[in-house]
Structure formats: structure tokens, C-alpha cells
């Protein structure tokens, strides 16, 4: 038999069972007294509070005015800001700064430069100028560009985004000043995710302000998209992680038999948080609070060893930066607690996958005292406020209905393909859930239930006047809907857990801005036709209700009946990433994105090409990793065990007995033969894909042929796992990774 005591897997198991919960050091003052979160929240950020304290009053006011107006900083203000930042940073022992940006990789990037320079006499001094603050020049040649530039065109610029707080990161005892930035090419093309997001925010604001002015809210000057992204993740012990080449290479288990217990008892969800996990969560939150990230909620999720962290809502741009920081802190702190944080959408087959629910709304961020700070998707206390709410609601439905395919493309990835439509996450069909009360109200408006009534009578009959008092109780949460209204916001539930929120929110902003523009044009026409504003609103709302009815669905999105019904309604059902991504470069999508000034045609096409290429590379990495694991670990383990069985059979036959293991050996040989056959298919399919020069053709082959072969090979390997004696199996099993914290 195998020496299980010396097996790396069993040694890892012993290491895990010996672990104790880590201790978290909470922030204290100089006297050792514990600080409240409010005492140290944002202490690692150069916030407006810090600026006000460290800048001359006139410089501070000029900076705030410039930021609010979206104007370029003049050099005097930039130099004063840079000097104050440098002094603040050096007080904390910081020697380097970086422009922190979001290339089209789904992660962040940074290049560190020191404050050190030499004066004219050759003496070392620290200096940080306004020009250095506003812009740096990292090499752009190796970042995804989707064909907008060639490798030898290396020049790229990172430019400071002053709407997002500067912060310093603490990693391994080293602190670095991080300047949130956009990333553009020498010719001004957007090479990153943030540039499009900022442009879409402005497009949404301009469209919404125009509509608000038309209906009488003339004090509104600027509207901001708000966001609260809920982040789901798994934790496993690092001892197990390092023994799983599939997790190391791809972030998900490419093989692994399901244990008898998974999540079917529903005992993990909202259960007591294990002590070791709670210590990890506490340290994560402490780091995030220092960075000004308003982490609010922590809890066990549905699957074993799956958890969630959720923040308070912020402006979308800041919320997305904070979500990137959250993902980075989760990964970093996990290692200090001997965990690995898995952000993949489906790290374990057969249990719940991970999403990132994007809770999105719109807020009037600048305007008169009666409207500033108003959430436009929150019903108000007067009929006018609720008519405004209905208009914004219908504009959102109009945009989502018209651009459902594009929104499906926004959340398309190889990881999310495992999750969407798998009876654990919203389907790959974009639909909208409103809740019974709102749904019934729209049906009544559509049926002309207010016809012949005065405006006041219609408002009362249709329930518009009572929206604020009953909305929260009549808007349930539909966890099977990809885009659900939850009382004062929409929850875009289909975004994957590892994804950057930037691209989905960019496209959502654009879709809604388009819906608002069309509603504004329709309203203008009705008002010119001598209708009152209120009558015009009712007329337009009724038209949009009829136009968008097909996308409203109040039922179970997991059901097979919904798939059939959705196809009857003409809703796009784009099951795979390659199918979905083509929506980005449709004529309708290009017209939308270029018409709003969010992307040029070349920038739109580049996003398609980048995402196709990333899809291909990720699945190819998975396939090649699976091939290696099967060849070097799974098959050798099965061969070794089959030899032991064969020796037992031979020994029994030698003394004239029938060996009880003979039947087991026959089944093992049969499964081994099937696994070898599938492995050969995998190798042939990989060869076909590698020989194809077209990335689009590769993607189609991967979706249609490679992934099914991988699934078939996995099935055979999972059968082997349940047949080979435990002491011979080389990889940590699901029951070990998911049930030992």
C-alpha cells in the first residue's frame, strides 16, 4: 500500500488540522487605547479632509471647484497639491509613488517611482511636481490593446483621476503612494477600463439633467451613478491550494469528485462564521477601513467555505476603485492567515458559484437644496417626485430592453459561463424584475385604467401617490433575475466575482442614457403638442411600458419554461462568451457607444478583440493544465493502484481462489481506458485550435469542441477519484478543501 504518512496531500491535511485562528491587531492610539472605526477610517487616504488641512485655503477651493466642474487643474494648484501629498506621504515613511490604473486585464497595474532626485549640485533631494502628479508614462506595449497599437508602439500615459481618493498601500511593511488614474495611448485612445467609465458617467449625467430640466427640476446640475458591489469569494487552506495545479494555474478545480455533502443541507448560509475565517475577515475590514473603503456586511454564503463582503454605496467610479482594492486586500490578507482567497466564478463544480452583485442607482450630485442628494430610483413623497421616479424607471427599462445583448456581453467571461444559467445564478437571458406592486401598476397604466380621470384622480387610482409608503414592502427580491429592482436601486446580479465592475457599469450607464435620451425626445414632442407635463409623462410612460413589456419577468429565471418563453418574446439567449461578445461590435452597439462619446469605433472594436483573446487564453490554460494533471498525476495514481489490485488478483488465483478485487479491477481498467481516450481527444482538439490563426475561430472551436472534451475527461477522472484507494490519490479532495477551516 502507499505510504500515506509521507504523501504531500496527507501532510497538508495534518498541517490544516493543527492550525489555530490568527489574532488580529486592532488599531490603537498612542496610549494603547482601542480606536473606533470612525477614528481611523480613511487614515491611509489623502482625502478632502487631508487636503483642507494641508493646502492653502485658496488652493483647496480652486481644486474643489475644478474637480466639480470637470476642468483641468492649472499648474499652480497641481504643484501645491503634489508638494502637500509628498509631505504627507513622507510623514508615513513613503519613498515611492505610482499611478494606479485598470488595464483591460480585469486587475490593476502600477509602476513605482521614487521621490528621489538630484539637484544641480548632485545632492539627493525629495521632489514631487504637479506635472508628475498629473501624468506618468508607463510602458504600454505589453498591455491588451485589441489591435489599437503594435508591440513596438510602447508609449502610454497614466493620467490622474482627481475624483477618486489617493491612498497609500501597505504591503510587506512597505508603503507606496497610489494615484488612481486613467490609461491612454500616445494618440489618446483608451487602453483601460476607467476612461470609458468616466465618459459614460458624464454621458449619463448630461442625459439625465436634460430630462430633469424638461419636467421642471431645473435646479439639477449633475447626476452621478452610484454603486454598491457585493463581493463573493471562497477560502481554502494554502496547503491544499499549492497541491492543486489547476487552482494555481486557472483559479478553479478542473477535476474533483463531488462529496456526499455539499450545500444541500443549507446549513452554511448565514451560519456562524468559523473562528479562523472571522479573524481573517476582521483584518480585511481593518485594512479596508484605513483605505476609506466602507465595508458594511460580512457573512457566510451558500456554498461551504464561501463568503461575502459588501460595502455602503458610493459614486460608481470610487466604488469600483474600492472593489479592486477589496479584491487585492482579500488575496493579500488571506495568505497571512494561511488561506487562499478564490475569486473565480466557479472554483468548485457542483456547488454555488460566486458573483458580484452590482447594486446600481442614480443620484443628483449637484443642484439646488431640494434635489441635491436625491436618489432618482427612490420613490418620493409627492406625486411629482413619483412621476419623476416612474420616468427614470421606464428609461432604465427602455435602455435594458434595447441593449439587452450588449449588457449580456458586459458580463461575458470564461468563468461566468460556468455560472450563468446553472440554477445558482441568473440565466444568460437579460430580463428585469420589478416586484408585484410596480408590475401591477405598470399593467394598470398600460390598460388605460386612468383614462377619463383627472390627473389627481389618476395619480391616486394608479397608486402613484402612495409609492413611498408601500414600495419597500411590495418589492421582493428575485434571486433568479439578472436585473432586479430592490426598492431604490437595480441589482445587476449577473456580473462575475472576478470581474472588474468598470465595463459592465460603463455599458449599463450607456444603455440607460440612451433610454433617457429617447424618453426626453418623446416628452418634448408631447409637450409641444399642447399636453401638460404630467399628461405627457403618463402618455410616454404608457408607450414605454408597451414597448418594454417583453423584458419584464416576475417568475423563476432558473426554470426551463422561462427559456422557452424568453425565446418566444424575442429576448436574446447568448449561452457562451463568444456568442455574447459579438454584441459589442454590432451596428447598434457601435452607434450607441460612439454616439454618446464614450468610445470611438476603434476603441469599441478593441474591447471585443481583447475579450475574445482573454477568453481563448484562459480556456487554453485550463485545457493544457488539465492535460498535464491527468498525464502526470491522475493516470499514474490509477496505474499504481491497479498494479496493487492486479497483484492481489494474481495471488488469489495462484492458490485457486476468486479474488474479490477482480471486479473492481475490471471497472478500473474500463474507466482508465475511457480516460485515456478522452485525453487523446483533448490533445487533438488542442492541436486544431493552436493551428488556427483567427482568434474568433479559435473561440468558436473552444466553446463548441474543447470545453465538451474537457468536461468528458473530467467525468472519467472524477470516477477514478471514487475508485482509487484514498492513499494513492495525489490531489486534495473537495471534502478536505471545503470542510476544514
C-alpha positions, 0 to 999 in steps of 0.5 A, a space after each residue: 500500500 502507499 505510504 500515506 504518512 509521507 504523501 504531500 496531500 496527507 501532510 497538508 491535511 495534518 498541517 490544516 488540522 493543527 492550525 489555530 485562528 490568527 489574532 488580529 491587531 486592532 488599531 490603537 492610539 498612542 496610549 494603547 487605547 482601542 480606536 473606533 472605526 470612525 477614528 481611523 477610517 480613511 487614515 491611509 487616504 489623502 482625502 478632502 479632509 487631508 487636503 483642507 488641512 494641508 493646502 492653502 485655503 485658496 488652493 483647496 477651493 480652486 481644486 474643489 471647484 475644478 474637480 466639480 466642474 470637470 476642468 483641468 487643474 492649472 499648474 499652480 494648484 497641481 504643484 501645491 497639491 503634489 508638494 502637500 501629498 509628498 509631505 504627507 506621504 513622507 510623514 508615513 515613511 513613503 519613498 515611492 509613488 505610482 499611478 494606479 490604473 485598470 488595464 483591460 486585464 480585469 486587475 490593476 497595474 502600477 509602476 513605482 517611482 521614487 521621490 528621489 532626485 538630484 539637484 544641480 549640485 548632485 545632492 539627493 533631494 525629495 521632489 514631487 511636481 504637479 506635472 508628475 502628479 498629473 501624468 506618468 508614462 508607463 510602458 504600454 506595449 505589453 498591455 491588451 490593446 485589441 489591435 489599437 497599437 503594435 508591440 513596438 508602439 510602447 508609449 502610454 500615459 497614466 493620467 490622474 483621476 482627481 475624483 477618486 481618493 489617493 491612498 497609500 498601500 501597505 504591503 510587506 511593511 512597505 508603503 507606496 503612494 497610489 494615484 488612481 488614474 486613467 490609461 491612454 495611448 500616445 494618440 489618446 485612445 483608451 487602453 483601460 477600463 476607467 476612461 470609458 467609465 468616466 465618459 459614460 458617467 458624464 454621458 449619463 449625467 448630461 442625459 439625465 439633467 436634460 430630462 430633469 430640466 424638461 419636467 421642471 427640476 431645473 435646479 439639477 446640475 449633475 447626476 452621478 451613478 452610484 454603486 454598491 458591489 457585493 463581493 463573493 469569494 471562497 477560502 481554502 487552506 494554502 496547503 491544499 491550494 499549492 497541491 492543486 495545479 489547476 487552482 494555481 494555474 486557472 483559479 478553479 478545480 478542473 477535476 474533483 469528485 463531488 462529496 456526499 455533502 455539499 450545500 444541500 443541507 443549507 446549513 452554511 448560509 448565514 451560519 456562524 462564521 468559523 473562528 479562523 475565517 472571522 479573524 481573517 475577515 476582521 483584518 480585511 475590514 481593518 485594512 479596508 477601513 484605513 483605505 476609506 473603503 466602507 465595508 458594511 456586511 460580512 457573512 457566510 454564503 451558500 456554498 461551504 467555505 464561501 463568503 461575502 463582503 459588501 460595502 455602503 454605496 458610493 459614486 460608481 467610479 470610487 466604488 469600483 476603485 474600492 472593489 479592486 482594492 477589496 479584491 487585492 486586500 482579500 488575496 493579500 490578507 488571506 495568505 497571512 492567515 494561511 488561506 487562499 482567497 478564490 475569486 473565480 466564478 466557479 472554483 468548485 463544480 457542483 456547488 454555488 458559484 460566486 458573483 458580484 452583485 452590482 447594486 446600481 442607482 442614480 443620484 443628483 450630485 449637484 443642484 439646488 437644496 431640494 434635489 441635491 442628494 436625491 436618489 432618482 430610483 427612490 420613490 418620493 413623497 409627492 406625486 411629482 417626485 413619483 412621476 419623476 421616479 416612474 420616468 427614470 424607471 421606464 428609461 432604465 427599462 427602455 435602455 435594458 430592453 434595447 441593449 439587452 445583448 450588449 449588457 449580456 456581453 458586459 458580463 461575458 467571461 470564461 468563468 461566468 459561463 460556468 455560472 450563468 444559467 446553472 440554477 445558482 445564478 441568473 440565466 444568460 437571458 437579460 430580463 428585469 424584475 420589478 416586484 408585484 406592486 410596480 408590475 401591477 401598476 405598470 399593467 394598470 397604466 398600460 390598460 388605460 385604467 386612468 383614462 377619463 380621470 383627472 390627473 389627481 384622480 389618476 395619480 391616486 387610482 394608479 397608486 402613484 401617490 402612495 409609492 413611498 409608503 408601500 414600495 419597500 414592502 411590495 418589492 421582493 427580491 428575485 434571486 433568479 433575475 439578472 436585473 432586479 429592482 430592490 426598492 431604490 436601486 437595480 441589482 445587476 446580479 449577473 456580473 462575475 466575482 472576478 470581474 472588474 465592475 468598470 465595463 459592465 457599469 460603463 455599458 449599463 450607464 450607456 444603455 440607460 442614457 440612451 433610454 433617457 435620451 429617447 424618453 426626453 425626445 418623446 416628452 418634448 414632442 408631447 409637450 409641444 403638442 399642447 399636453 401638460 407635463 404630467 399628461 405627457 409623462 403618463 402618455 410616454 410612460 404608457 408607450 414605454 411600458 408597451 414597448 418594454 413589456 417583453 423584458 419584464 419577468 416576475 417568475 423563476 429565471 432558473 426554470 426551463 419554461 422561462 427559456 422557452 418563453 424568453 425565446 418566444 418574446 424575442 429576448 436574446 439567449 447568448 449561452 457562451 462568451 463568444 456568442 455574447 461578445 459579438 454584441 459589442 461590435 454590432 451596428 447598434 452597439 457601435 452607434 450607441 457607444 460612439 454616439 454618446 462619446 464614450 468610445 470611438 469605433 476603434 476603441 469599441 472594436 478593441 474591447 471585443 478583440 481583447 475579450 475574445 483573446 482573454 477568453 481563448 487564453 484562459 480556456 487554453 490554460 485550463 485545457 493544457 493544465 488539465 492535460 498535464 494533471 491527468 498525464 502526470 498525476 491522475 493516470 499514474 495514481 490509477 496505474 499504481 493502484 491497479 498494479 496493487 489490485 492486479 497483484 492481489 488478483 494474481 495471488 488469489 488465483 495462484 492458490 485457486 481462489 476468486 479474488 474479490 478485487 477482480 471486479 473492481 479491477 475490471 471497472 478500473 481498467 474500463 474507466 482508465 481506458 475511457 480516460 485515456 481516450 478522452 485525453 487523446 481527444 483533448 490533445 487533438 482538439 488542442 492541436 486544431 485550435 493552436 493551428 488556427 490563426 483567427 482568434 474568433 475561430 479559435 473561440 468558436 472551436 473552444 466553446 463548441 469542441 474543447 470545453 465538451 472534451 474537457 468536461 468528458 475527461 473530467 467525468 472519467 477522472 472524477 470516477 477514478 477519484 471514487 475508485 482509487 484507494 484514498 492513499 494513492 490519490 495525489 490531489 486534495 479532495 473537495 471534502 478536505 478543501 471545503 470542510 476544514 477551516 
